């Protein structure tokens, strides 16, 4: 399926490079137009109705996030493009499907386009079968940006072991360490794949892939034992749901 896109960047060389990469990409992509600024981008989106918008973050007068705020619904898929990685969190909060840093590499671009193709295939399948649209699947996060000291770190969702709300902060536990996220636990629950991440308790979300045992506790509650021996509480009202999700 042809992906129809618009490239938005105030730098002509950056637009030319991205267009050249799109011509080499594995996916079938058509660049409908280029825009050098936010106002022009909004006009072209309204006129051409693209599937995808490659949107530079740092532009004069109207930056990429200003453009997103002004896009009418239904808006195209958005891929943010920038020379810096300190806008990653805002990009994912704005429901961008991906975030590319300059200079964009072909392999990274191909991965982004493949993700877009998978998402559109899921939407088409839903329409063809008459299945209701899963609102959680639309905004599923492929990765999460967390705080690692004074820097931001991007963690693939598969690397998350469990997430805990504690002391008014959300702690993301991975094999590489524990990091602080700016999302609330409720926001993460809404943006994570419900078949892979289990909300076991008001303060915990667990990656189902690393659950090794369900341990009965007192008063009808239980705990999940993870592959590293950690035990995560399961609220009594969620026990039946968790058992079903785990196939028990």
C-alpha positions in Angstrom: 0.0 0.0 0.0 1.3 3.4 -1.0 2.1 5.7 2.0 1.4 9.3 1.0 3.5 11.8 3.0 4.5 15.5 3.5 7.9 16.5 4.6 8.0 19.6 6.9 11.4 21.2 7.7 12.7 24.7 7.5 16.1 23.5 6.2 16.1 22.7 2.4 19.0 20.3 2.8 17.2 18.4 5.5 14.1 18.1 3.3 16.2 17.0 0.3 18.0 14.3 2.4 14.8 12.9 3.8 13.2 12.8 0.4 16.2 10.9 -1.0 16.0 8.4 1.8 12.3 7.9 1.2 13.1 7.1 -2.4 15.4 4.3 -1.2 13.1 3.0 1.5 11.7 -0.5 1.5 8.1 0.8 1.8 6.2 2.3 -1.1 6.2 6.0 -0.3 5.0 9.0 -2.2 6.1 12.5 -1.1 3.1 14.7 -2.0 4.8 18.0 -1.0 7.3 19.7 1.1 6.8 22.6 3.6 9.3 25.0 5.0 7.1 26.1 7.9 4.2 25.3 10.1 1.6 27.5 8.4 2.4 26.0 5.0 2.3 22.5 6.5 -1.2 23.0 7.9 -2.4 24.3 4.5 -0.9 21.3 2.7 -2.3 18.8 5.1 -5.8 20.3 4.7 -5.5 20.3 0.9 -3.7 16.9 0.3 -4.9 14.7 3.3 -1.6 12.8 3.6 -1.3 9.5 5.5 2.0 10.6 7.2 3.7 13.8 8.2 7.4 14.0 8.8 7.6 17.0 11.1 10.6 18.9 12.2 10.5 20.0 15.8 12.6 23.2 15.8 11.1 25.7 13.2 10.7 29.5 13.5 7.3 31.1 14.3 5.5 27.7 14.6 7.4 24.7 15.8 6.4 21.1 15.3 4.4 20.8 18.5 2.5 24.0 17.5 1.6 22.3 14.2 0.3 19.2 16.0 -1.9 21.4 18.3 -3.5 22.9 15.2 -4.0 19.8 13.1 -7.7 19.1 12.6 -9.1 15.6 13.2 -8.6 13.1 11.8 -5.0 14.0 11.6 -2.3 12.1 9.7 0.3 9.8 11.4 3.2 11.9 12.7 6.9 11.2 12.8 8.9 13.9 14.6 12.3 14.7 13.2 15.0 16.8 15.0 18.7 17.2 15.6 18.3 16.8 19.3 16.9 14.0 21.5 15.5 16.1 24.3 12.0 16.3 22.8 11.4 12.6 22.7 9.0 12.5 25.7 6.8 15.3 24.3 6.8 13.6 20.9 5.3 10.4 22.3 2.9 12.3 24.6 1.7 13.9 21.4 1.0 10.4 20.0 3.7 10.6 17.3 4.3 7.1 16.0 8.1 7.6 16.1 10.9 10.1 16.7 13.9 10.3 14.3 17.1 12.2 15.1 19.2 13.9 12.4 21.0 12.8 10.4 18.2 10.2 9.6 19.6 6.8 8.7 17.9 4.5 6.1 17.7 1.5 8.4 16.0 3.6 11.1 13.6 5.1 8.6 12.7 1.6 7.3 11.8 0.5 10.8 9.5 3.5 11.2 7.7 2.9 7.9 7.3 -0.8 8.8 5.7 0.2 12.1 3.3 2.4 10.2 2.4 -0.4 7.8 1.6 -2.8 10.7 -0.6 -0.2 12.3 -2.5 0.6 9.2 -3.0 -3.2 8.5 -4.5 -3.6 11.9 -6.9 -0.7 11.3 -7.9 -2.1 7.9 -8.5 -5.5 9.4 -10.8 -4.0 12.0 -12.8 -2.2 9.4 -13.2 -5.3 7.2 -14.3 -7.6 10.0 -16.5 -4.9 11.6 -14.6 -5.3 14.8 -14.7 -2.4 17.2 -11.7 -0.1 17.3 -9.4 -0.8 20.2 -8.7 2.7 21.6 -5.7 1.4 23.6 -4.1 -0.1 20.5 -4.2 3.2 18.6 -1.8 4.9 21.0 0.3 2.0 22.1 3.8 3.1 23.0 6.7 1.4 21.2 9.2 2.8 23.7 9.2 5.2 26.7 11.5 8.1 27.6 12.7 8.1 31.2 15.0 10.2 33.3 18.5 8.8 33.9 20.1 11.4 36.2 20.1 14.7 34.2 19.7 13.0 30.9 16.8 11.4 29.1 17.0 7.7 28.1 14.8 5.9 25.6 13.8 2.4 26.7 12.1 -0.1 24.3 8.9 -1.4 25.9 10.1 -5.0 25.8 12.9 -4.0 28.2 10.5 -3.0 30.9 10.1 -5.6 33.7 7.6 -3.8 35.9 6.5 -0.3 36.8 5.7 1.0 40.3 4.1 4.2 41.6 5.9 5.1 44.8 6.5 8.4 46.7 4.6 10.3 44.1 6.9 9.1 41.3 6.6 6.4 38.7 9.6 4.0 38.7 10.3 1.9 35.6 12.3 -1.2 36.5 14.5 -2.7 33.8 17.5 -5.0 33.7 19.7 -2.0 33.2 18.3 -0.2 36.3 15.4 1.8 37.7 14.4 5.0 36.0 11.8 7.8 36.6 9.0 8.4 34.1 6.9 11.5 33.6 3.8 9.5 32.9 1.3 8.6 35.6 0.6 4.9 36.1 -2.9 5.4 34.6 -1.5 7.0 31.5 0.9 4.1 31.0 -1.8 1.6 31.5 -3.8 3.3 28.7 -0.8 3.3 26.4 0.7 -0.1 27.0 -0.5 -3.3 25.2 -3.1 -4.8 27.7 -2.2 -8.4 26.6 1.5 -7.9 27.5 1.4 -5.5 30.5 -0.9 -6.4 33.5 -2.2 -3.8 35.9 -2.1 -5.9 39.0 -2.6 -3.2 41.6 -3.2 0.5 41.9 0.6 0.9 42.2 1.9 -1.8 39.9 2.1 -2.8 36.2 3.9 -6.0 35.3 5.4 -7.4 32.0 3.5 -10.7 31.6 6.5 -12.2 29.8 8.6 -12.4 33.0 5.9 -13.8 35.3 6.9 -17.2 36.6 4.4 -18.0 39.4 1.2 -16.9 40.9 1.4 -17.1 44.8 -1.8 -17.2 46.9 -1.8 -14.6 49.7 -4.2 -13.8 52.5 -7.9 -12.7 52.1 -8.1 -13.8 48.5 -5.3 -11.7 47.2 -2.1 -13.0 45.6 1.3 -12.1 44.2 3.1 -12.6 41.0 6.6 -13.9 41.2 8.9 -12.6 38.5 11.9 -14.2 36.8 14.3 -12.4 39.2 12.3 -13.5 42.3 10.5 -10.2 42.8 7.0 -10.5 44.1 4.4 -8.0 42.9 1.1 -7.8 44.7 -2.2 -8.4 43.0 -5.3 -6.7 44.4 -8.1 -9.1 45.3 -10.5 -7.5 42.8 -8.0 -8.2 40.0 -7.1 -11.8 40.8 -9.6 -13.4 38.5 -8.7 -11.1 35.6 -5.0 -11.7 36.1 -5.5 -15.5 36.2 -7.5 -15.4 32.9 -4.8 -13.2 31.2 -2.1 -15.6 32.4 -4.1 -18.6 31.1 -4.8 -20.0 34.6 
